[in-house]
């Protein structure tokens, strides 16, 4: 005989499972929000900030970052590597007989007497004159091929738009009068904005009376003993919390800033109220990350991503990167690594095993296969992490962002950090009308709301140390 009993349940009785317990827990110790972030690690941006406690509060006592006003934060970043500079247009001239070549690049990075290498061809050039600005992101360089016999000519196929160059060194004549230090010329000021988000759930008081119950389905066994079969959580409060973390995580990842370079808002409500937010993590990385498109993923593509990441690190080995991917790329990575593993000539024990003391039967089949959560090559390791927000944004093609999460050895900053206002990172409110409980009410309507709101922003402290891989 199946028995269904309906039992009133106070939220406090289900410790560690109800919204009420988490709310009280957070209200007592705000930094323990990391526990909640770890519950759902596929919310990457939330986990990298709250889960690892990399959260900074915008208040007067902050000395590592400069609060400009209540919602804006600035910091300086020193680029300690020599970056690649792409061509903005095809060059003029081929350098035959030591003749001058006019090259066009996206920025003024090289100076007179600097030498650089064209990455596709390996040819080297020297800058012979001060670069000239022709337009935004368009600089003209007069260069000469480095050649001992004047017999080389420029390989123009390696100098098309988007092809890259890399700084090598410089060479000075007698009575030289100037010099440049690349690291010192690459001090940058970065800025982020803190925004406010909110989620609500409305309900009638009658719905609330039944929603705060759980259904226990049991069946009678020996001597009338009851065995619990199904347990239903308080759905509205859990949905509210899930919705909050979805809104927050997707904002931390994908937001585009509504603020211009002068700190003026560009987006307003119809009645003139500013809608303030800063860039999310991915737009910050997209401005500086290396990028590559692929048609079919194989191990050589992953190796190329690793090679590009290592080029931006202080050490050639011992680096650990995180590769945040969508579901499509996650599946492709596992398929590629599985195919690659076959080339190692696996022994039978690597592909066949069973639990000790059991036999292979229909109800106890062998499990064949593997899940690849990380990959190591040349002394460097990458760990893969699937993110639902990226999967929603790119549902049909592979896409991933590789990040170096090593903390800065000079400042001690993590690679990724969140900013919020003290005491405003997570605010829970209940708006109750008639019919919920005895006592004063806020509304004569037999209904109410559960509300969660908060302030947050995110910063990529080392956006250059990143790489974006996307499928054609």
C-alpha positions as CSV (number, residue, x, y, z in Angstrom):
1,X,0.0,0.0,0.0
2,X,1.4,3.4,-1.0
3,X,0.8,6.2,1.5
4,X,1.2,9.9,0.8
5,X,1.4,12.3,3.7
6,X,1.6,16.1,3.6
7,X,3.7,17.5,6.4
8,X,4.3,21.2,7.2
9,X,8.0,21.9,7.3
10,X,9.7,24.9,8.7
11,X,12.7,26.0,6.6
12,X,15.1,25.7,9.5
13,X,14.5,21.9,9.8
14,X,16.3,21.1,6.5
15,X,19.7,22.4,7.4
16,X,22.1,23.1,4.5
17,X,19.4,22.6,1.9
18,X,17.0,25.6,2.3
19,X,17.4,29.2,1.1
20,X,16.7,30.4,4.6
21,X,19.7,28.6,6.0
22,X,22.0,29.9,3.3
23,X,20.7,33.4,3.8
24,X,21.4,33.3,7.5
25,X,24.8,31.8,6.9
26,X,25.7,34.5,4.4
27,X,24.4,37.3,6.5
28,X,26.6,36.2,9.4
29,X,29.8,35.6,7.3
30,X,29.6,37.3,3.9
31,X,33.0,35.9,2.8
32,X,31.5,32.4,3.0
33,X,29.7,33.1,-0.3
34,X,32.5,31.0,-1.7
35,X,30.7,27.9,-0.4
36,X,27.7,28.7,-2.5
37,X,29.9,29.4,-5.6
38,X,31.6,26.0,-5.2
39,X,28.2,24.3,-5.3
40,X,27.9,25.1,-9.0
41,X,31.4,25.3,-10.4
42,X,30.2,25.6,-14.0
43,X,29.4,29.2,-13.2
44,X,33.0,30.0,-14.0
45,X,33.1,33.7,-13.3
46,X,31.4,33.3,-10.0
47,X,33.6,30.4,-8.9
48,X,36.9,32.3,-9.9
49,X,35.9,35.2,-7.8
50,X,33.6,34.3,-4.9
51,X,34.6,30.6,-4.8
52,X,38.3,31.5,-4.4
53,X,37.5,34.5,-2.2
54,X,39.0,36.9,-4.8
55,X,36.6,39.7,-3.9
56,X,37.6,43.3,-3.3
57,X,35.3,45.8,-1.5
58,X,35.1,49.4,-2.8
59,X,35.5,51.4,0.4
60,X,37.8,54.1,1.9
61,X,40.1,51.5,3.4
62,X,41.0,50.0,0.0
63,X,44.6,51.0,-0.8
64,X,45.4,48.4,-3.6
65,X,42.9,49.9,-6.0
66,X,41.7,53.5,-6.3
67,X,37.9,54.1,-5.9
68,X,37.1,57.0,-8.2
69,X,33.5,57.2,-7.1
70,X,31.0,54.7,-5.5
71,X,30.8,52.5,-8.6
72,X,34.2,52.9,-10.4
73,X,37.6,51.4,-9.6
74,X,40.9,51.9,-11.4
75,X,44.3,50.2,-11.2
76,X,47.6,50.2,-13.1
77,X,48.9,47.2,-14.9
78,X,52.5,46.6,-16.0
79,X,52.9,44.4,-19.0
80,X,56.0,42.3,-18.4
81,X,56.3,40.6,-21.8
82,X,56.9,41.8,-25.3
83,X,53.7,41.5,-27.3
84,X,53.0,40.8,-30.9
85,X,52.0,43.7,-33.2
86,X,49.8,42.9,-36.2
87,X,50.0,44.5,-39.7
88,X,47.2,47.0,-40.4
89,X,47.8,46.8,-44.2
90,X,50.1,45.1,-46.8
91,X,53.5,46.8,-47.0
92,X,54.8,48.8,-49.9
93,X,58.1,47.7,-51.5
94,X,60.0,44.5,-51.3
95,X,63.4,45.6,-49.9
96,X,65.4,44.4,-52.9
97,X,69.0,45.7,-52.8
98,X,68.5,47.1,-49.2
99,X,65.8,49.5,-50.3
100,X,63.3,50.9,-47.8
101,X,60.0,49.2,-47.1
102,X,56.9,51.0,-45.9
103,X,55.0,48.9,-43.3
104,X,51.7,49.7,-41.6
105,X,50.9,48.5,-38.1
106,X,48.0,48.9,-35.7
107,X,50.0,50.8,-33.0
108,X,53.2,52.5,-32.3
109,X,55.2,49.9,-30.5
110,X,58.5,49.8,-32.3
111,X,60.9,52.8,-32.3
112,X,63.8,53.9,-34.4
113,X,66.6,51.3,-34.5
114,X,64.4,48.6,-33.0
115,X,64.6,45.2,-34.7
116,X,61.6,42.8,-35.0
117,X,60.8,39.5,-36.6
118,X,57.9,38.7,-39.0
119,X,56.5,35.6,-37.4
120,X,55.2,33.8,-40.5
121,X,58.4,34.1,-42.6
122,X,61.0,34.5,-39.9
123,X,62.5,37.6,-41.7
124,X,63.9,40.3,-39.6
125,X,63.6,44.1,-40.1
126,X,65.1,47.3,-38.5
127,X,63.1,50.5,-38.0
128,X,64.9,53.4,-39.7
129,X,62.7,56.3,-38.8
130,X,60.3,57.6,-36.2
131,X,56.9,56.0,-36.8
132,X,54.2,58.3,-38.2
133,X,50.6,58.2,-37.2
134,X,48.3,58.2,-40.2
135,X,45.0,57.4,-38.5
136,X,43.6,55.7,-35.4
137,X,45.2,52.2,-35.1
138,X,47.2,52.9,-38.3
139,X,51.0,53.7,-38.0
140,X,53.5,54.0,-40.8
141,X,57.0,52.5,-40.3
142,X,60.0,52.8,-42.6
143,X,62.0,49.6,-42.3
144,X,64.8,47.7,-44.0
145,X,65.3,43.9,-44.2
146,X,68.2,42.7,-42.1
147,X,70.5,41.0,-44.7
148,X,74.2,40.7,-45.0
149,X,74.3,40.6,-48.9
150,X,71.3,42.5,-50.1
151,X,70.0,39.4,-51.9
152,X,66.8,38.9,-49.8
153,X,63.4,40.3,-50.7
154,X,60.4,40.6,-48.5
155,X,58.0,37.7,-48.3
156,X,54.7,39.7,-48.8
157,X,52.5,36.6,-48.0
158,X,53.7,36.8,-44.4
159,X,52.8,40.5,-44.1
160,X,49.1,40.6,-44.7
161,X,46.5,42.2,-42.5
162,X,46.4,40.4,-39.1
163,X,49.8,38.7,-39.6
164,X,52.0,39.4,-36.6
165,X,55.5,40.7,-35.7
166,X,57.5,40.4,-32.5
167,X,60.1,42.6,-31.0
168,X,63.7,41.3,-30.9
169,X,66.2,43.9,-29.9
170,X,67.8,47.2,-31.1
171,X,71.1,48.3,-32.6
172,X,72.5,51.8,-32.1
173,X,74.9,53.9,-34.2
174,X,77.8,56.0,-32.8
175,X,76.6,59.1,-31.0
176,X,73.1,57.7,-30.5
177,X,70.8,60.0,-28.5
178,X,67.8,57.9,-27.6
179,X,66.7,54.6,-26.3
180,X,63.4,52.9,-25.2
181,X,62.4,50.3,-22.6
182,X,59.5,48.3,-23.7
183,X,58.3,47.3,-20.2
184,X,58.3,50.9,-19.0
185,X,56.4,52.0,-22.1
186,X,53.7,49.5,-21.3
187,X,52.2,50.7,-18.1
188,X,48.5,50.8,-18.6
189,X,45.6,52.1,-16.5
190,X,42.5,49.9,-16.4
191,X,39.1,50.7,-15.1
192,X,36.0,48.7,-14.2
193,X,32.5,49.5,-13.1
194,X,30.3,47.9,-10.4
195,X,26.7,47.3,-11.4
196,X,23.5,46.4,-9.6
197,X,21.2,43.5,-10.5
198,X,18.0,42.2,-9.0
199,X,15.7,39.1,-9.3
200,X,12.1,38.7,-7.9
201,X,9.6,35.9,-7.4
202,X,6.0,36.8,-6.8
203,X,3.4,34.5,-5.2
204,X,0.0,34.6,-3.7
205,X,-0.5,33.8,0.0
206,X,-2.5,30.7,-0.9
207,X,0.3,29.4,-3.1
208,X,2.7,30.1,-0.2
209,X,0.6,28.0,2.1
210,X,1.0,24.9,0.0
211,X,4.5,25.6,-1.5
212,X,6.1,25.4,1.9
213,X,5.4,21.7,2.2
214,X,7.1,18.6,0.9
215,X,5.5,15.4,-0.2
216,X,6.7,12.1,1.3
217,X,5.9,9.1,-0.8
218,X,6.4,5.9,1.1
219,X,5.4,2.3,0.8
220,X,4.7,-0.2,3.6
221,X,7.3,-2.8,4.2
222,X,7.9,-5.4,6.9
223,X,5.8,-4.7,10.0
224,X,4.5,-1.4,8.6
225,X,7.9,0.3,8.3
226,X,7.9,3.4,6.0
227,X,10.8,4.1,3.6
228,X,11.1,7.7,2.3
229,X,11.2,7.7,-1.5
230,X,10.9,11.3,-2.8
231,X,11.8,14.7,-1.2
232,X,10.7,18.0,-2.8
233,X,12.6,21.2,-1.9
234,X,11.0,24.6,-1.4
235,X,11.0,25.5,-5.1
236,X,10.3,29.3,-5.2
237,X,13.3,30.2,-2.9
238,X,15.6,27.8,-4.7
239,X,14.6,29.1,-8.1
240,X,15.2,32.6,-6.9
241,X,18.7,31.7,-5.8
242,X,19.4,29.8,-9.0
243,X,18.1,32.8,-11.1
244,X,20.4,35.2,-9.1
245,X,23.5,33.2,-9.8
246,X,22.6,32.8,-13.5
247,X,22.1,36.5,-13.9
248,X,25.2,37.3,-12.0
249,X,27.5,34.7,-13.7
250,X,26.3,35.7,-17.3
251,X,26.8,39.4,-16.5
252,X,30.3,38.7,-15.1
253,X,31.2,36.9,-18.3
254,X,29.5,38.7,-21.1
255,X,28.5,42.3,-20.1
256,X,29.5,45.2,-22.4
257,X,30.3,48.4,-20.7
258,X,27.8,51.3,-20.8
259,X,30.5,53.8,-19.7
260,X,32.8,55.8,-22.0
261,X,36.4,56.7,-21.5
262,X,35.5,59.9,-19.6
263,X,33.3,58.0,-17.1
264,X,30.0,59.1,-18.7
265,X,27.2,56.7,-19.0
266,X,25.9,56.1,-22.5
267,X,22.7,54.2,-21.7
268,X,19.7,55.5,-19.8
269,X,16.1,54.5,-18.8
270,X,13.3,56.4,-20.6
271,X,13.0,58.8,-17.6
272,X,16.8,59.5,-17.6
273,X,18.3,57.2,-15.0
274,X,21.8,55.9,-15.9
275,X,22.3,52.1,-16.4
276,X,25.8,51.6,-15.2
277,X,27.9,48.5,-15.8
278,X,31.4,47.6,-16.8
279,X,32.8,45.0,-19.2
280,X,32.5,41.4,-18.3
281,X,35.4,38.9,-18.2
282,X,35.2,37.8,-21.8
283,X,35.0,41.3,-23.4
284,X,38.0,42.3,-21.3
285,X,40.0,39.3,-22.6
286,X,38.8,39.6,-26.2
287,X,40.5,43.0,-26.5
288,X,43.9,41.5,-25.7
289,X,43.8,37.7,-26.2
290,X,45.5,35.8,-28.9
291,X,42.9,34.3,-31.3
292,X,42.7,31.3,-33.6
293,X,39.9,29.6,-35.6
294,X,39.8,25.9,-36.4
295,X,37.8,23.6,-38.6
296,X,38.6,20.3,-37.1
297,X,40.0,20.0,-33.6
298,X,43.0,17.7,-33.1
299,X,45.9,17.6,-30.7
300,X,48.0,20.0,-32.8
301,X,45.4,22.7,-32.2
302,X,45.5,22.3,-28.4
303,X,49.3,22.3,-28.6
304,X,49.2,25.6,-30.5
305,X,47.1,27.2,-27.9
306,X,49.5,26.0,-25.2
307,X,52.5,27.3,-27.2
308,X,50.9,30.8,-27.5
309,X,50.1,30.9,-23.8
310,X,53.6,29.8,-22.8
311,X,55.0,32.6,-24.9
312,X,53.4,35.1,-22.5
313,X,54.7,33.5,-19.3
314,X,57.8,34.2,-17.3
315,X,58.9,30.6,-17.4
316,X,58.8,28.1,-20.3
317,X,57.6,25.2,-18.0
318,X,55.6,24.7,-14.8
319,X,52.6,26.8,-16.0
320,X,49.0,25.9,-15.3
321,X,46.3,27.3,-17.5
322,X,42.5,27.0,-17.2
323,X,40.5,26.5,-20.4
324,X,36.9,27.6,-20.0
325,X,34.9,25.9,-22.8
326,X,31.3,25.4,-24.1
327,X,29.8,21.9,-24.3
328,X,30.6,21.5,-28.0
329,X,34.4,22.2,-27.5
330,X,34.3,20.0,-24.4
331,X,33.1,17.1,-26.4
332,X,35.6,17.8,-29.2
333,X,38.5,17.9,-26.7
334,X,37.6,14.6,-25.2
335,X,37.2,13.0,-28.6
336,X,40.6,14.4,-29.8
337,X,42.4,13.3,-26.7
338,X,40.9,9.9,-26.8
339,X,42.1,9.5,-30.4
340,X,45.5,10.8,-29.5
341,X,45.8,8.4,-26.6
342,X,45.5,5.4,-29.0
343,X,48.8,6.4,-30.5
344,X,50.5,5.6,-27.2
345,X,50.0,1.9,-27.7
346,X,48.0,1.4,-24.5
347,X,48.5,-1.9,-22.7
348,X,45.4,-4.1,-22.0
349,X,45.2,-2.9,-18.4
350,X,44.6,0.6,-19.5
351,X,41.5,-0.3,-21.4
352,X,40.1,-3.2,-19.4
353,X,39.3,-3.4,-15.8
354,X,36.6,-4.6,-13.4
355,X,35.8,-4.3,-9.7
356,X,37.6,-6.8,-7.6
357,X,35.5,-9.9,-6.7
358,X,32.8,-9.3,-9.2
359,X,31.9,-10.9,-12.5
360,X,30.8,-9.3,-15.7
361,X,27.0,-9.7,-16.1
362,X,24.3,-7.8,-17.7
363,X,23.7,-5.8,-14.6
364,X,27.4,-5.2,-14.0
365,X,28.8,-4.2,-17.4
366,X,32.4,-2.9,-18.0
367,X,32.8,0.8,-18.4
368,X,35.0,1.7,-21.4
369,X,36.3,5.2,-22.1
370,X,37.8,8.2,-20.2
371,X,37.0,11.8,-19.3
372,X,39.9,14.1,-19.9
373,X,39.9,17.0,-17.5
374,X,43.4,18.2,-18.1
375,X,46.3,17.9,-20.6
376,X,50.0,18.3,-20.1
377,X,52.6,18.9,-22.7
378,X,56.2,20.2,-22.5
379,X,56.0,20.7,-18.7
380,X,52.8,22.8,-18.9
381,X,49.3,21.8,-17.9
382,X,45.8,23.0,-19.0
383,X,42.7,22.1,-17.1
384,X,39.3,22.2,-18.9
385,X,36.1,23.6,-17.3
386,X,32.7,23.6,-19.0
387,X,30.6,26.8,-18.6
388,X,26.8,26.9,-19.2
389,X,26.8,30.6,-20.0
390,X,29.3,30.1,-22.8
391,X,27.3,27.1,-24.1
392,X,24.2,29.2,-24.3
393,X,26.0,32.0,-26.2
394,X,27.7,29.5,-28.6
395,X,25.4,26.5,-28.8
396,X,26.4,25.1,-32.2
397,X,30.1,25.6,-32.5
398,X,33.2,25.1,-30.4
399,X,34.4,28.1,-28.4
400,X,36.8,28.4,-25.4
401,X,38.9,30.9,-23.5
402,X,42.2,29.8,-22.1
403,X,43.5,31.9,-19.1
404,X,46.7,32.0,-17.1
405,X,45.4,32.1,-13.5
406,X,48.9,32.5,-11.9
407,X,48.8,35.3,-9.3
408,X,51.0,38.3,-10.0
409,X,54.3,37.8,-8.2
410,X,54.8,41.6,-7.7
411,X,51.4,42.8,-6.6
412,X,50.0,39.6,-5.2
413,X,46.8,40.1,-7.2
414,X,44.9,37.1,-8.5
415,X,44.5,36.8,-12.3
416,X,40.7,37.5,-11.9
417,X,39.0,39.4,-9.1
418,X,35.5,40.8,-8.4
419,X,34.6,44.2,-7.0
420,X,31.5,45.0,-4.9
421,X,30.3,47.5,-2.3
422,X,30.8,46.6,1.3
423,X,27.6,45.0,2.7
424,X,25.9,45.2,-0.7
425,X,27.2,42.0,-2.4
426,X,24.1,39.9,-1.6
427,X,20.8,41.4,-0.2
428,X,17.7,39.4,0.5
429,X,14.3,41.0,1.1
430,X,10.8,39.6,1.6
431,X,7.8,41.8,0.8
432,X,4.7,40.3,2.4
433,X,1.0,41.1,2.1
434,X,-2.1,39.7,3.7
435,X,-2.4,36.0,4.4
436,X,1.2,34.9,5.0
437,X,1.4,35.2,8.8
438,X,0.0,37.1,11.8
439,X,1.2,40.6,12.3
440,X,1.9,43.7,10.3
441,X,1.8,43.6,6.5
442,X,3.4,45.7,3.8
443,X,0.4,45.4,1.4
444,X,-3.4,44.8,1.6
445,X,-3.0,42.3,-1.3
446,X,-2.9,38.6,-0.5
447,X,0.4,38.1,-2.1
448,X,4.1,39.0,-1.8
449,X,7.6,38.9,-3.3
450,X,11.0,37.4,-2.6
451,X,13.8,39.7,-3.8
452,X,17.5,39.2,-4.1
453,X,19.7,42.1,-5.3
454,X,23.4,43.0,-5.2
455,X,26.4,44.9,-6.6
456,X,29.2,43.3,-8.6
457,X,31.9,43.9,-11.2
458,X,34.8,41.9,-12.5
459,X,38.4,42.6,-13.5
460,X,40.9,40.6,-15.5
461,X,44.2,41.8,-14.0
462,X,46.3,40.0,-16.7
463,X,44.1,40.1,-19.9
464,X,47.1,39.6,-22.2
465,X,47.8,36.2,-20.8
466,X,44.8,34.6,-22.6
467,X,43.9,32.9,-25.8
468,X,40.5,32.4,-27.6
469,X,39.8,29.3,-29.7
470,X,36.7,29.3,-31.9
471,X,35.3,27.0,-34.5
472,X,34.6,28.2,-38.1
